[in-house]
Amino acid sequence: MSASTSSLTATTGTDLLLWVAVPYICLAVFVVGHVWRYRKDQFGWTSRTSQLLEHRWLRWGSPLFHLGAFAVLGGHVVGLAVPASWTTALGIGEHTYHTVAVALGSVAGAAMVVGLGLLSARRLLAPRIRTRTGPGDKVLFPLLAATVALGVAATVVHNIAGGGYDYRSTVSLWFRGLFLLQPRPETISGAPLLFQLHALTACLLFAAWPFTRLVHVWSAPIGYLRRPYLVYRRKTTAPAYGRHPGAPARARREPTGPKAPR
């Protein structure tokens, strides 16, 4: 019996359900859902901009959230997908890696939290935005907020206040094992609760992804970061006779039908 098989037999049914079945189901929904959404709802493949309805909070909340989210995602890719032996081979020690990861992750996480807070408050407090909140948004925003809050809490409790937690020896091994088709639920079953909850909410977020506005991430994300906001022209004076002040006057059209007798 191989080492991986013996480790699986030592895990409980709950561990297999949470750390093997649930991630694979969410991953399958993520892939199939995107195919279905693209084939059935290409016109809805958008973030459904609401800038025309409210732009003051969006002006600050959207850049902070998107830039912070991309930085956080990049940090997760390095921390979860890159083995510790690779960074060590590059001459990056564990202490240096931990210090840089916590510092950069804290800045990116703070930007993402502030941006998401502004966008959530905007959706709750702006009446015109609140009325346009669909079922997908009602699922996405709480799930996204829970995932971000648990990630920040895990960082603060275990990596800042707790002196550091080596998640690359537990959570990272579980994450890479899923994609290598060699699941190792025992590696995350012993991780702190905050990391486990963060991983579960992230799986659920990926399952909900294709059915929400998050699909717009795949529509040229680099260009999205540097594109200008839509500019709407504001009327400064009331138009005369229902036309724009600068528009040329239209010639009056006479009726072409037979004239009524006088």
C-alpha positions as CSV (number, residue, x, y, z in Angstrom):
1,M,0.0,0.0,0.0
2,S,1.4,3.4,-1.0
3,A,1.9,6.3,1.4
4,S,-0.9,8.3,-0.1
5,T,-3.3,5.4,0.2
6,S,-2.4,4.8,3.8
7,S,-2.9,8.5,4.6
8,L,-6.3,8.5,3.0
9,T,-7.4,5.5,5.0
10,A,-6.4,7.3,8.2
11,T,-8.7,10.3,7.5
12,T,-12.3,10.4,8.5
13,G,-15.4,10.6,6.2
14,T,-15.8,14.2,7.1
15,D,-12.3,15.0,5.9
16,L,-12.9,13.2,2.6
17,L,-16.2,15.1,2.2
18,L,-14.8,18.6,3.0
19,W,-11.4,18.4,1.5
20,V,-11.8,16.0,-1.5
21,A,-15.5,15.9,-2.6
22,V,-16.4,19.5,-2.0
23,P,-13.4,21.0,-3.9
24,Y,-13.8,18.7,-6.8
25,I,-17.5,19.4,-7.1
26,C,-16.9,23.1,-6.9
27,L,-14.1,22.8,-9.5
28,A,-16.5,20.9,-11.8
29,V,-19.2,23.5,-11.4
30,F,-16.6,26.2,-12.1
31,V,-15.6,24.7,-15.4
32,V,-19.1,23.5,-16.6
33,G,-20.7,26.7,-15.5
34,H,-18.4,28.8,-17.5
35,V,-19.1,26.8,-20.6
36,W,-22.8,27.0,-20.1
37,R,-22.7,30.7,-19.4
38,Y,-20.7,31.5,-22.5
39,R,-22.9,29.4,-24.7
40,K,-26.3,30.6,-23.3
41,D,-25.6,34.1,-22.0
42,Q,-22.9,35.9,-23.9
43,F,-24.9,39.2,-23.7
44,G,-24.8,38.9,-19.9
45,W,-21.0,38.4,-19.9
46,T,-20.4,41.7,-18.2
47,S,-20.1,43.4,-14.8
48,R,-23.3,45.4,-15.5
49,T,-21.8,48.8,-14.9
50,S,-23.9,51.2,-12.7
51,Q,-21.6,54.2,-13.0
52,L,-24.5,56.3,-14.4
53,L,-26.5,55.7,-11.3
54,E,-23.8,56.5,-8.8
55,H,-20.1,57.2,-9.4
56,R,-18.6,58.9,-6.3
57,W,-18.1,55.7,-4.3
58,L,-17.4,53.7,-7.4
59,R,-14.6,56.0,-8.3
60,W,-12.6,54.9,-5.2
61,G,-14.0,51.5,-4.4
62,S,-13.6,49.9,-7.8
63,P,-9.8,50.6,-8.3
64,L,-9.0,49.7,-4.7
65,F,-10.9,46.4,-4.9
66,H,-9.6,45.3,-8.3
67,L,-6.0,46.2,-7.7
68,G,-6.0,44.6,-4.3
69,A,-7.8,41.5,-5.6
70,F,-5.2,41.0,-8.4
71,A,-2.4,41.4,-5.9
72,V,-4.0,39.0,-3.4
73,L,-4.6,36.5,-6.1
74,G,-1.0,36.7,-7.3
75,G,0.2,36.1,-3.7
76,H,-2.1,33.1,-3.3
77,V,-0.7,31.6,-6.6
78,V,2.9,32.0,-5.3
79,G,2.1,30.7,-1.8
80,L,-0.1,27.8,-2.8
81,A,1.2,26.6,-6.2
82,V,5.0,27.2,-5.7
83,P,6.7,24.7,-3.4
84,A,8.9,25.9,-0.6
85,S,11.8,24.0,-2.1
86,W,11.6,26.2,-5.2
87,T,11.9,29.5,-3.3
88,T,14.7,28.0,-1.2
89,A,16.6,27.1,-4.4
90,L,16.3,30.7,-5.5
91,G,18.1,31.8,-2.3
92,I,14.9,33.1,-0.6
93,G,14.9,31.8,3.0
94,E,11.8,31.0,4.9
95,H,12.1,34.1,7.2
96,T,12.5,36.4,4.2
97,Y,9.7,34.8,2.3
98,H,7.4,35.1,5.4
99,T,8.3,38.7,6.0
100,V,7.8,39.8,2.4
101,A,4.6,37.8,2.0
102,V,3.0,39.2,5.2
103,A,4.0,42.8,4.3
104,L,2.8,42.8,0.7
105,G,-0.2,40.7,1.6
106,S,-1.3,43.1,4.3
107,V,-1.1,46.1,1.9
108,A,-3.0,44.2,-0.8
109,G,-5.5,42.8,1.7
110,A,-6.2,46.3,3.2
111,A,-6.8,47.8,-0.3
112,M,-9.2,44.9,-1.1
113,V,-11.1,45.2,2.1
114,V,-11.5,49.0,1.8
115,G,-12.6,48.7,-1.8
116,L,-15.0,45.9,-1.1
117,G,-16.4,47.8,1.9
118,L,-17.1,50.9,-0.3
119,L,-18.7,48.8,-3.0
120,S,-20.9,46.9,-0.5
121,A,-21.9,50.1,1.3
122,R,-22.7,51.7,-2.1
123,R,-24.9,48.8,-3.0
124,L,-26.7,48.9,0.4
125,L,-27.1,52.7,0.9
126,A,-27.6,54.0,-2.6
127,P,-31.3,53.5,-3.4
128,R,-30.9,53.3,-7.2
129,I,-28.1,50.7,-6.8
130,R,-30.0,48.7,-4.2
131,T,-33.0,48.3,-6.5
132,R,-30.8,47.0,-9.3
133,T,-29.2,44.3,-7.1
134,G,-30.0,40.9,-8.6
135,P,-30.0,37.4,-7.1
136,G,-26.4,36.9,-8.3
137,D,-25.2,39.9,-6.4
138,K,-27.0,38.9,-3.2
139,V,-25.0,35.7,-3.3
140,L,-21.7,37.1,-4.5
141,F,-21.2,40.0,-2.1
142,P,-21.7,38.1,1.2
143,L,-19.7,35.1,-0.1
144,L,-16.9,37.3,-1.3
145,A,-17.0,39.3,1.9
146,A,-16.8,36.1,4.0
147,T,-13.8,34.8,2.0
148,V,-11.9,38.1,2.3
149,A,-12.7,38.5,6.0
150,L,-11.6,35.0,6.9
151,G,-8.4,35.4,4.9
152,V,-7.5,38.6,6.6
153,A,-8.4,37.2,10.0
154,A,-6.2,34.1,9.4
155,T,-3.3,36.4,8.5
156,V,-3.7,38.7,11.5
157,V,-4.3,36.0,14.0
158,H,-1.7,33.4,12.9
159,N,0.9,35.3,10.8
160,I,1.1,38.7,12.5
161,A,-0.1,38.3,16.1
162,G,0.7,34.6,16.4
163,G,4.3,34.8,15.2
164,G,3.8,33.0,11.9
165,Y,2.1,29.8,10.6
166,D,3.8,27.7,7.9
167,Y,0.7,27.1,5.6
168,R,3.0,25.9,2.8
169,S,3.5,22.7,4.7
170,T,-0.3,22.1,5.2
171,V,-2.7,24.1,3.0
172,S,-0.4,24.3,0.0
173,L,0.2,20.6,0.0
174,W,-3.6,20.0,0.0
175,F,-4.1,22.5,-2.8
176,R,-1.4,21.1,-5.1
177,G,-2.6,17.6,-4.4
178,L,-6.1,18.4,-5.8
179,F,-4.7,19.4,-9.2
180,L,-2.2,16.6,-9.3
181,L,-5.2,14.2,-8.7
182,Q,-3.4,13.0,-5.5
183,P,-5.7,14.5,-2.8
184,R,-4.2,14.7,0.7
185,P,-7.0,15.8,3.0
186,E,-4.9,15.0,6.1
187,T,-2.6,18.0,5.3
188,I,-5.3,20.5,5.8
189,S,-7.5,18.7,8.4
190,G,-4.9,19.7,11.0
191,A,-4.6,23.3,9.9
192,P,-6.1,26.2,12.1
193,L,-9.8,26.6,11.8
194,L,-9.6,30.1,10.1
195,F,-7.5,28.6,7.3
196,Q,-10.0,25.8,6.8
197,L,-13.0,28.1,6.7
198,H,-11.1,30.4,4.3
199,A,-10.4,27.4,2.0
200,L,-14.1,26.3,2.1
201,T,-15.5,29.7,1.3
202,A,-13.0,30.1,-1.5
203,C,-14.2,26.8,-3.0
204,L,-17.9,28.0,-2.8
205,L,-16.9,31.3,-4.4
206,F,-15.3,29.4,-7.3
207,A,-18.5,27.4,-7.7
208,A,-20.6,30.6,-7.8
209,W,-18.2,32.4,-10.1
210,P,-19.7,31.5,-13.5
211,F,-23.2,32.6,-12.4
212,T,-22.2,36.1,-11.2
213,R,-20.6,39.2,-12.5
214,L,-17.2,37.8,-11.8
215,V,-17.1,36.3,-15.3
216,H,-16.0,39.7,-16.6
217,V,-12.6,38.9,-15.2
218,W,-11.9,36.8,-18.3
219,S,-12.8,39.6,-20.7
220,A,-9.3,41.2,-21.1
221,P,-8.5,41.8,-17.4
222,I,-5.3,43.7,-18.2
223,G,-7.2,46.2,-20.3
224,Y,-9.9,46.5,-17.7
225,L,-7.4,47.8,-15.2
226,R,-6.2,50.7,-17.4
227,R,-9.4,51.5,-19.2
228,P,-11.0,54.9,-18.5
229,Y,-14.4,55.2,-16.9
230,L,-17.3,55.9,-19.2
231,V,-17.8,59.7,-19.6
232,Y,-21.4,60.9,-19.7
233,R,-22.1,64.4,-21.0
234,R,-24.0,66.6,-18.6
235,K,-26.5,69.1,-19.8
236,T,-25.7,72.6,-18.6
237,T,-28.8,74.4,-19.9
238,A,-32.4,73.3,-20.6
239,P,-32.9,72.4,-24.3
240,A,-35.2,74.6,-26.3
241,Y,-38.3,73.0,-27.8
242,G,-37.0,69.5,-26.9
243,R,-33.7,69.7,-28.7
244,H,-30.1,70.3,-27.7
245,P,-29.0,74.0,-27.6
246,G,-26.2,73.4,-30.1
247,A,-28.3,71.4,-32.6
248,P,-29.4,73.1,-35.8
249,A,-33.0,74.0,-36.1
250,R,-35.1,71.6,-38.0
251,A,-37.2,72.8,-40.9
252,R,-40.9,72.7,-40.2
253,R,-42.7,70.0,-42.1
254,E,-46.0,70.8,-43.6
255,P,-48.7,68.1,-43.7
256,T,-48.8,66.2,-47.0
257,G,-52.4,65.0,-46.8
258,P,-55.4,66.8,-48.3
259,K,-56.3,70.0,-46.7
260,A,-59.4,70.4,-44.7
261,P,-62.0,72.8,-46.2
262,R,-62.1,76.2,-44.5
